[in-house]
Amino acid sequence: MPWVGQLSALVSTFYMSSNHNPDHTLQGVRAQRPTINPYRYALRQVIDRMIWDLGTESFRSRKKLHNWKDRFPGKGAVIACNGPSLLRTDLSLLDGVFTFGLNKINLLFEKNKFRPSCIVAVNPLVIEQNADFYNETELPLFIDGVGRTHIRSRSNVAFLHSSSQPKLARDCTISINQGYTVTTVALQLAFHMGFRKVALVGCDHNFATKGPANKVVVSGSEDASHFDPRYFSGGQKWQLPDLAGSEFFYSMAQDMFCAHGGSITNCTDGGKLEIFPRENLTSWLAR
């Protein structure tokens, strides 16, 4: 049923723009409804989920996600984020360690032998811009369902359904919450796979480009906010970070892991993220 996939993609795009990328400008605030209507919110959530479930890709991806469930019980994993400090991280230490790469981590491949165990991407702009790589790589991919218009369904691709329900998923087979950053999605997937000890590297939580949270901007000639100057460059569109929103969901992730005997540690070299306890990557790996 091709119309189901097209309609689902349209709803997903609307859902992303209205829930995960809110307009924080004065005009956007004025345009908001004056009431909080739980019926309208619930109806939108139900319709969005039903359309996703009607598509054949929903069943294929759910089966793939189920196959990843608790595959690494109690083990440790590292999430390689995309801040400039990633270049100061000795990624050779991660040989034999399960790693999550994020978004355009492939830009690192030209100058480093590091290859993540899988890649996670949920932002529609990133997915569209990096589609050529995603459609060629054999690495396992976890891509938001809105990316189905650009990414071919293959055995190594699992599409995720995003929900704005204010909680994090310990089981990602149904839905995930994007939590204003792809790092939060990777944390949910890590828990889903059974990992209980997770370290972050390259999570600077500090951006050279400033402006309203979630605002879509046009990039300049070089990107000083990520590990590669080409990351968002040459007029590409990207969304400014929502640092406060990210911290809210980081705190939820920390509580989720701690409540189940796990931990999240910030092994980033520098940066401004202080939600998680810090530790040197070498000592964390030795534990």
C-alpha positions in Angstrom: 0.0 0.0 0.0 2.2 2.9 -1.2 -0.3 5.5 0.0 0.2 4.3 3.6 4.0 4.9 3.4 3.5 8.3 1.9 0.9 9.4 4.4 2.9 8.0 7.3 6.0 10.0 6.1 3.9 13.2 5.9 2.5 12.6 9.4 6.0 11.8 10.8 7.3 15.1 9.2 4.4 17.1 10.8 5.0 15.3 14.1 8.7 16.0 14.1 8.2 19.7 13.4 5.4 20.2 15.9 6.7 18.2 18.8 10.5 17.7 18.6 11.4 21.0 16.9 9.2 23.6 18.5 9.2 27.2 17.4 10.5 29.1 20.4 10.3 32.5 18.7 7.7 35.0 19.9 5.7 34.4 16.7 5.7 30.7 17.5 4.6 31.2 21.0 1.8 33.5 19.9 0.6 30.8 17.4 0.2 28.2 20.1 -3.3 27.3 21.2 -4.3 28.9 24.5 -5.6 25.7 26.0 -4.0 22.3 26.9 -6.2 19.7 25.2 -5.3 16.1 26.1 -7.9 14.8 23.7 -6.3 16.5 20.7 -2.8 15.4 21.9 -3.9 11.8 22.4 -5.8 11.7 19.1 -2.7 12.9 17.2 -0.6 10.3 18.9 -3.0 7.5 18.2 -3.4 8.4 14.5 0.3 8.8 14.1 0.9 5.4 15.6 -1.8 3.6 13.7 -0.5 4.9 10.4 3.0 3.7 11.3 1.6 0.3 12.2 -0.3 0.0 8.9 2.9 0.1 6.9 4.8 -3.1 6.2 8.1 -1.4 7.3 6.7 -1.2 10.8 6.6 -4.9 11.1 10.0 -5.5 9.5 11.7 -3.0 11.7 10.0 -4.2 14.9 11.3 -7.7 14.2 14.8 -6.3 13.7 14.7 -4.3 16.9 13.4 -7.4 18.7 16.4 -9.3 17.5 18.7 -6.6 19.2 16.8 -6.8 22.5 19.1 -7.8 25.4 21.8 -9.1 23.1 24.5 -7.7 25.5 23.1 -8.1 29.0 25.0 -6.1 31.6 27.8 -5.2 29.2 29.4 -1.8 28.5 29.2 0.4 25.4 30.5 3.7 24.3 28.6 6.4 22.4 30.8 8.5 20.1 29.2 11.9 19.8 30.1 14.5 17.3 31.8 17.4 19.2 35.2 18.7 18.3 36.7 17.0 21.3 36.1 13.6 19.5 39.4 14.4 17.7 41.2 14.4 21.0 39.9 11.0 21.9 42.1 7.9 21.4 39.5 5.9 19.5 42.0 3.0 19.2 41.1 2.2 22.8 37.7 1.2 21.6 38.8 -1.8 19.6 36.6 -4.7 20.7 34.1 -2.4 22.5 30.6 -2.0 21.2 30.2 1.6 20.0 27.4 3.8 18.8 28.2 6.3 16.1 25.9 9.3 15.5 24.7 11.1 12.5 27.6 12.0 10.2 30.3 10.0 12.1 31.3 8.7 8.6 33.1 12.0 8.0 35.7 10.7 10.5 36.4 7.6 8.4 38.8 9.3 6.0 41.3 10.1 8.7 40.7 7.4 11.3 40.5 3.6 11.3 37.7 3.8 13.9 34.4 2.2 12.8 31.4 2.2 15.1 29.4 -1.0 15.7 26.2 0.8 14.5 25.0 4.3 13.6 22.0 6.2 14.9 20.4 9.2 13.1 16.9 10.7 13.7 17.1 14.3 12.5 15.4 14.6 9.0 17.9 17.1 7.8 20.9 14.9 8.7 19.3 11.9 7.2 18.6 13.6 3.9 22.1 15.1 3.8 23.9 11.9 4.6 21.6 9.5 2.6 24.2 8.5 0.1 26.4 7.0 2.8 23.5 5.4 4.7 22.4 3.7 1.5 25.8 2.3 0.8 27.1 1.2 4.2 26.8 -2.3 5.6 27.0 -1.0 9.2 23.8 -1.5 11.2 21.7 1.6 11.0 18.9 2.9 13.3 17.1 5.6 11.5 14.0 7.6 12.3 11.0 6.5 10.3 10.8 9.9 8.6 13.9 8.9 6.7 12.2 6.2 4.7 11.8 8.7 1.9 15.6 8.8 1.5 16.9 5.5 2.9 16.3 2.2 1.3 14.9 -0.7 3.5 17.6 -3.2 3.8 18.6 -6.0 6.2 21.0 -3.7 8.2 18.4 -0.8 8.5 15.9 -0.6 11.4 13.5 2.3 11.3 12.4 3.9 14.6 9.1 5.3 15.5 9.4 8.6 17.5 6.9 9.6 20.1 6.6 12.8 22.2 5.4 10.9 25.3 7.6 12.4 28.1 9.5 9.2 29.0 12.4 7.1 27.6 12.1 3.7 26.2 13.8 0.7 27.8 12.3 -1.4 25.0 12.6 0.4 21.6 10.5 -2.1 19.6 7.4 0.2 19.8 8.6 3.8 20.0 11.5 6.0 21.2 11.6 9.6 22.4 14.2 11.8 20.6 14.9 13.8 23.7 16.2 16.8 21.7 19.4 15.0 20.7 20.4 11.8 18.9 22.6 11.0 21.9 19.4 10.3 24.0 18.2 8.0 21.3 21.5 6.1 21.4 21.1 5.8 25.2 17.7 4.2 24.8 19.0 1.8 22.2 21.9 0.9 24.4 19.5 0.0 27.3 17.3 -1.9 24.8 20.3 -4.0 23.8 21.1 -4.8 27.4 24.0 -2.5 28.0 24.1 -1.1 31.6 27.4 0.7 31.6 27.6 3.4 29.0 30.3 6.0 28.4 30.0 9.2 26.3 33.0 10.6 24.3 32.9 13.7 22.1 29.8 15.0 23.9 30.9 18.6 24.2 27.4 20.0 24.9 28.7 23.4 23.6 28.2 24.9 20.2 30.1 27.7 18.5 26.9 28.8 16.6 24.4 30.5 18.9 20.7 31.2 18.5 17.2 30.1 19.5 16.9 26.4 20.4 15.8 24.1 17.5 15.8 27.0 15.0 16.7 25.9 11.5 19.7 27.9 10.2 21.8 27.9 7.1 25.5 26.9 7.6 28.5 29.0 6.6 31.6 27.8 4.8 32.9 25.7 7.8 31.5 24.1 10.9 33.2 24.9 14.2 30.6 23.1 16.3 31.4 19.5 15.2 34.5 17.3 14.7 34.7 18.0 11.0 34.5 21.5 9.4 32.3 19.9 6.6 29.7 18.6 9.1 27.2 21.3 8.4 28.8 23.6 5.8 28.3 25.2 2.4 24.8 26.4 3.0 23.4 23.2 4.4 20.5 23.6 6.8 20.7 22.4 10.4 18.9 22.8 13.7 20.5 24.7 16.5 20.7 22.5 19.7 18.3 22.6 22.6 20.8 22.3 25.4 18.2 22.7 28.2 15.9 20.1 26.6 18.8 17.7 26.1 19.8 18.1 29.8 16.2 17.3 30.9 16.3 14.0 29.0 19.9 13.2 30.0 18.7 13.4 33.6 15.9 11.0 32.8 18.4 8.6 31.1 20.6 8.8 34.1 17.7 7.9 36.4 16.7 5.0 34.1 20.1 3.4 34.1 20.7 3.9 37.8 17.3 2.4 38.7 18.3 -0.8 36.9 21.8 -1.0 38.3 23.5 0.8 35.5 25.4 4.0 34.9 26.2 6.7 32.3 29.7 8.3 32.5 31.0 11.3 30.6 34.4 10.4 29.3 34.5 13.5 27.0 37.8 15.4 27.0 36.5 18.8 28.2 33.1 20.1 27.1 30.3 21.5 29.3 28.2 18.5 30.0 28.0 18.0 33.8 24.8 15.9 34.1 26.8 12.7 34.3 29.8 11.9 36.5 33.1 12.2 34.6 35.9 9.8 34.2 38.9 9.2 32.0 38.1 6.8 29.2 41.1 4.6 29.9 40.1 4.1 33.5 36.5 3.6 32.6 37.4 0.8 30.1 39.6 -0.8 32.8 36.7 -1.2 35.2 
